Amino acid sequence: MSRPYFFMETILPDADGILVLSEATSHHCAQVLRMQAGVDLLLTDGKGSRVLARMLQPDRKRSRVQLVHQEQINPTLCRFSLGIAFTKNNSRNEWLLEKATELGISNIYPLLTQRSEKTTIKQERLQSILISAMLQSQQCFLPVLHSLTPLATLLDNIPKNEDIQRFIAYCGAEEKVSYAQSLQAGKSAIVLIGPEGDFMEEEVTLCRESGFIPVSLGSKRLRTETAGLYVCTLFNARNDV
């Protein structure tokens, strides 16, 4: 049976290696799992730290654990980032974030475009979905969920000299290369997915001027969240993640 796995934003034990769990985690340990003293559990800060701890004193508000072993996991050398204009259907957006997190995505940029259906996001709720998916998939790195970002702002903030593959997927009639064939193994990548009404022509031009390559995701027209999951999955397959 796998050990229970919990998230703590900051893991700072005292000089004796004793750590007090957050109230939410304490409640889950003591009230939901009915955890007893001596039981082992795992903790992560979402930044690569993986900690084995042993329950000393379960309490619904301030459970105390003893740190047994701590290691720092190295991040993958090639990372995947997704810029995507959310749909107006919250459940579809949340499904995408959950699955992309399970696949190990590094950065998620909710995009604000001219045809965006979603112009506000519930950052706290979406963050909780990422944490839950990270723990469920037994990972130590929490994706960075950026605030709602205008497309032009995102393009300005990507370092021009950074060695990263840049793709924009859309349904325009112009000739495009295949994403599956263009994606190179061993290199980080960022892919932009537009809203259900697609990117405007001037937005595509702006992306091209910033070094983004227009790509096709195949002959089928995909929903926004399906396209997002597809590009993430193919990146993993190409890099054997």
TADA-V97835 format. One record per residue. N is the residue number from 1. RES is the residue in one letter. NEAR is the number of other C-alpha atoms within 10 Angstrom. Layout:
{{N & RES & NEAR} {N & RES & NEAR}}
This chain:
{{1 & M & 3} {2 & S & 8} {3 & R & 11} {4 & P & 16} {5 & Y & 21} {6 & F & 22} {7 & F & 21} {8 & M & 14} {9 & E & 11} {10 & T & 12} {11 & I & 16} {12 & L & 11} {13 & P & 14} {14 & D & 11} {15 & A & 7} {16 & D & 8} {17 & G & 13} {18 & I & 18} {19 & L & 21} {20 & V & 20} {21 & L & 24} {22 & S & 18} {23 & E & 14} {24 & A & 11} {25 & T & 21} {26 & S & 21} {27 & H & 19} {28 & H & 19} {29 & C & 23} {30 & A & 18} {31 & Q & 14} {32 & V & 11} {33 & L & 10} {34 & R & 12} {35 & M & 19} {36 & Q & 15} {37 & A & 13} {38 & G & 14} {39 & V & 14} {40 & D & 20} {41 & L & 20} {42 & L & 21} {43 & L & 23} {44 & T & 27} {45 & D & 18} {46 & G & 21} {47 & K & 17} {48 & G & 16} {49 & S & 18} {50 & R & 23} {51 & V & 21} {52 & L & 18} {53 & A & 22} {54 & R & 21} {55 & M & 20} {56 & L & 18} {57 & Q & 18} {58 & P & 23} {59 & D & 21} {60 & R & 19} {61 & K & 18} {62 & R & 18} {63 & S & 22} {64 & R & 20} {65 & V & 24} {66 & Q & 20} {67 & L & 21} {68 & V & 14} {69 & H & 12} {70 & Q & 14} {71 & E & 11} {72 & Q & 12} {73 & I & 13} {74 & N & 11} {75 & P & 12} {76 & T & 13} {77 & L & 8} {78 & C & 16} {79 & R & 19} {80 & F & 24} {81 & S & 22} {82 & L & 23} {83 & G & 22} {84 & I & 26} {85 & A & 32} {86 & F & 29} {87 & T & 20} {88 & K & 15} {89 & N & 10} {90 & N & 13} {91 & S & 10} {92 & R & 16} {93 & N & 19} {94 & E & 18} {95 & W & 15} {96 & L & 18} {97 & L & 24} {98 & E & 20} {99 & K & 20} {100 & A & 27} {101 & T & 28} {102 & E & 20} {103 & L & 20} {104 & G & 24} {105 & I & 22} {106 & S & 21} {107 & N & 19} {108 & I & 21} {109 & Y & 22} {110 & P & 26} {111 & L & 27} {112 & L & 24} {113 & T & 22} {114 & Q & 17} {115 & R & 15} {116 & S & 19} {117 & E & 16} {118 & K & 18} {119 & T & 17} {120 & T & 12} {121 & I & 13} {122 & K & 10} {123 & Q & 13} {124 & E & 8} {125 & R & 10} {126 & L & 17} {127 & Q & 18} {128 & S & 12} {129 & I & 17} {130 & L & 22} {131 & I & 21} {132 & S & 19} {133 & A & 21} {134 & M & 27} {135 & L & 22} {136 & Q & 15} {137 & S & 14} {138 & Q & 17} {139 & Q & 22} {140 & C & 23} {141 & F & 24} {142 & L & 25} {143 & P & 23} {144 & V & 16} {145 & L & 16} {146 & H & 14} {147 & S & 14} {148 & L & 21} {149 & T & 18} {150 & P & 16} {151 & L & 22} {152 & A & 15} {153 & T & 11} {154 & L & 15} {155 & L & 17} {156 & D & 10} {157 & N & 8} {158 & I & 12} {159 & P & 9} {160 & K & 11} {161 & N & 6} {162 & E & 8} {163 & D & 10} {164 & I & 17} {165 & Q & 17} {166 & R & 20} {167 & F & 24} {168 & I & 22} {169 & A & 25} {170 & Y & 24} {171 & C & 16} {172 & G & 15} {173 & A & 6} {174 & E & 7} {175 & E & 9} {176 & K & 16} {177 & V & 14} {178 & S & 14} {179 & Y & 21} {180 & A & 15} {181 & Q & 9} {182 & S & 13} {183 & L & 20} {184 & Q & 14} {185 & A & 14} {186 & G & 14} {187 & K & 15} {188 & S & 21} {189 & A & 21} {190 & I & 23} {191 & V & 22} {192 & L & 26} {193 & I & 23} {194 & G & 29} {195 & P & 24} {196 & E & 18} {197 & G & 14} {198 & D & 20} {199 & F & 23} {200 & M & 16} {201 & E & 10} {202 & E & 10} {203 & E & 16} {204 & V & 20} {205 & T & 13} {206 & L & 15} {207 & C & 20} {208 & R & 15} {209 & E & 11} {210 & S & 15} {211 & G & 14} {212 & F & 20} {213 & I & 20} {214 & P & 24} {215 & V & 24} {216 & S & 22} {217 & L & 18} {218 & G & 11} {219 & S & 6} {220 & K & 7} {221 & R & 12} {222 & L & 14} {223 & R & 12} {224 & T & 22} {225 & E & 22} {226 & T & 14} {227 & A & 20} {228 & G & 25} {229 & L & 18} {230 & Y & 15} {231 & V & 26} {232 & C & 23} {233 & T & 18} {234 & L & 14} {235 & F & 27} {236 & N & 18} {237 & A & 11} {238 & R & 13} {239 & N & 16} {240 & D & 9} {241 & V & 11}}
